[in-house]
């Protein structure tokens, strides 16, 4: 079973349509909403992890694009600047999914993008601004 994390952006004119329902019903995909927000101008953004057969994921992504949903791969939205990072551990202590953790030998910060749900706690807490979160 394949998995992908996607950031879906819904414009005001499609935010009321049953887009995610169609992913399940028509494309046989499972999804987990990891984060969702609606901006003041009524634009919706959802970070989802979809899983299913690769061909079904491709057809689901095509459906989303055809429906007017803007799609970004979530991995492109997370930036850890290892040159700036001082491995203080503050972000790791706040990371609810343990996507950030110190390497047992080097004590340098390790980032596991697969576990990250883009909650933003790490970027908000970093004292040297080494973690950027773009959604």
C-alpha positions in Angstrom: 0.0 0.0 0.0 1.4 3.4 -1.0 1.2 6.6 1.1 1.6 10.2 0.3 1.3 13.4 2.4 -0.4 16.2 0.4 -1.3 19.8 1.2 -4.6 20.5 -0.5 -5.7 24.1 -1.0 -9.4 24.7 -1.6 -10.6 28.0 -3.0 -13.7 29.7 -1.6 -15.9 28.4 -4.5 -15.2 24.7 -3.9 -14.8 24.6 -0.1 -18.3 23.3 0.3 -18.1 20.4 -2.1 -17.6 16.8 -0.8 -14.1 16.5 -2.3 -12.6 14.2 0.4 -15.7 12.0 0.4 -15.1 11.4 -3.3 -11.6 10.3 -2.6 -13.0 7.5 -0.5 -16.1 6.6 -2.5 -14.9 6.9 -6.1 -11.1 6.2 -5.7 -11.0 3.7 -2.9 -8.5 5.7 -0.9 -8.1 6.0 2.9 -7.0 9.3 4.3 -6.1 10.9 7.6 -6.4 14.7 8.1 -3.2 15.7 9.9 -3.9 19.5 9.9 -6.6 21.8 8.6 -7.2 25.5 8.5 -9.4 28.1 6.9 -7.9 31.5 6.2 -9.8 34.8 6.7 -10.6 35.0 3.0 -12.3 31.5 3.2 -9.5 29.5 1.5 -9.2 26.1 3.0 -5.9 24.1 3.5 -5.7 20.5 4.6 -2.7 18.4 5.2 -3.7 14.8 4.5 -2.0 11.5 4.3 -3.6 9.3 1.7 -3.1 5.6 1.3 -4.1 3.0 -1.2 -2.9 1.4 -4.4 -0.6 3.7 -6.4 -2.9 3.8 -9.4 -5.8 4.8 -7.2 -3.7 7.6 -5.6 -2.9 8.9 -9.1 -6.5 8.8 -10.2 -7.5 10.6 -6.9 -4.9 13.3 -7.4 -6.1 13.8 -11.0 -9.7 14.1 -9.6 -8.5 16.7 -7.1 -6.7 18.8 -9.7 -9.7 18.6 -12.1 -12.0 19.8 -9.3 -9.8 22.9 -8.8 -7.8 21.8 -5.7 -4.2 23.0 -5.6 -1.9 20.2 -4.5 1.6 20.3 -3.0 3.7 17.4 -1.7 4.1 18.0 2.0 7.8 17.1 2.0 8.6 20.2 0.0 7.1 22.4 2.7 9.5 21.5 5.5 12.9 23.0 5.7 15.5 22.2 8.4 18.7 24.3 8.1 21.3 22.0 9.6 23.9 24.8 9.4 21.8 27.0 11.6 20.7 24.2 14.0 22.5 24.1 17.3 20.9 20.9 18.4 19.5 22.4 21.6 16.7 19.9 21.7 13.9 22.3 22.4 12.0 21.3 19.2 12.5 17.6 19.9 11.1 18.0 23.3 7.9 19.5 21.9 7.5 17.2 18.8 4.4 15.2 19.5 5.1 12.6 16.7 8.8 12.3 17.6 9.8 13.3 14.0 12.6 15.4 15.6 15.0 13.6 17.9 18.7 13.7 18.8 21.0 11.1 17.3 22.2 8.8 20.1 25.9 9.1 19.1 26.4 12.5 17.6 23.7 14.3 19.6 22.8 16.2 16.4 19.2 16.7 15.5 17.6 14.2 13.2 14.4 14.9 11.3 12.1 12.1 10.0 9.8 13.7 7.5 7.6 10.6 7.4 6.5 11.2 11.0 6.0 14.9 10.6 2.4 16.3 10.6 3.3 19.9 10.1 1.9 21.0 13.4 4.3 23.9 13.6 5.5 23.5 17.2 9.1 23.0 16.2 9.3 26.1 13.9 7.6 28.3 16.5 10.0 27.2 19.2 13.3 27.2 17.5 15.5 29.9 19.1 17.8 30.2 16.0 15.0 29.9 13.4 16.5 26.8 11.8 13.2 25.1 11.0 10.8 26.7 8.5 7.3 25.4 8.0 5.4 26.5 4.9 1.8 25.5 4.4 
